[in-house]
């Protein structure tokens, strides 16, 4: 009986030890699981804060770019003060951003933006480059049509210029039509998300020598704004006969040059035409040597048979034609030639049979008729802060 009691007591003692050991193991496992859970939670919080800090830094970058482009609207450019901001709180968020804009010895502008979220901080840096309205040889917001034997090529190009580019924001089926024997000596880009095989309708014999693809984002075409000083000028009426203009700024209600009449530009001229421009048969606008013309047009433009923009400098930068939103059509008829750059984002631009263009075109839509030749001057890519319609864009960036 005593032996049994002793044995039972030993068994009870062993059970208690085992139970305590099991409790200890469960305790250790519980603590470990809690630690894992806490670590995971802390890791998730830190990750979330890092993402929020990155969003804040990107917001600062966007704001800095906006402020730089806002400064570009005031001519001449004043780079003596550059945008900066500190501890700007995001709307409906507890997070902040700060940014600075600086310029290095070579004249390149840089943005550094830092985002703060909780205990996390992220910094992004980017250099900026100037982008002008004529980075594309030809760009249309809508349709592009090249008729039989029409050609597009480029000149003044070096290795750094890369391939010529023709582009559209359009993503609709067959809205870029390249007819029989028409040739684009370069690349063609369609609207964001568009399928080049669907958008581009290349007829037998039509050739694209480069690549096809789609834009990463829509190319926003900026509205043309006439300088306030030009708007304030009194109108001098209509130009219809032979007229010379010396260096200066002028405002007219319309231009309707009669047959064989000539508007002669002598010097650096800025011209605002509130209405339309018509060049009748064999009429010309002559831009003489050492002269230049910047023309803002409120109405439509039509160049009839054998009329021309006769830019004697043979430098397209010296003849720039800007169409306001009220300008919906520009037509260059048989034999008329254009040495210049045309920016008319709301206009349908047409080069008729055998017409030639040297420069660049931005339009709502573009038609190039039979045998018309278009030659892109890559020098139009070179812009300054005091040029029209330029903007800063991101160049190279890094983050930490």
FENTA-V926138 format. One record per helix or strand of 3 or more residues. SS is the DSSP state (2 for helix, 1 for strand). FROM is the first residue (numbers start at 1). LEN is the number of residues. If there is no record, write none. Layout:
BEGIN
ss	from	len
SS	FROM	LEN
SS	FROM	LEN
END
This chain:
BEGIN
ss	from	len
2	2	71
1	84	6
1	96	8
1	109	9
1	120	12
1	138	3
1	144	3
1	151	5
2	159	3
1	165	4
1	176	3
1	187	4
2	196	4
1	200	3
1	212	3
2	228	4
1	243	10
1	254	4
1	262	12
1	277	3
1	284	4
1	292	6
1	301	3
1	308	4
2	316	3
1	319	5
1	329	4
1	337	15
1	356	13
1	373	5
2	378	4
1	391	9
END
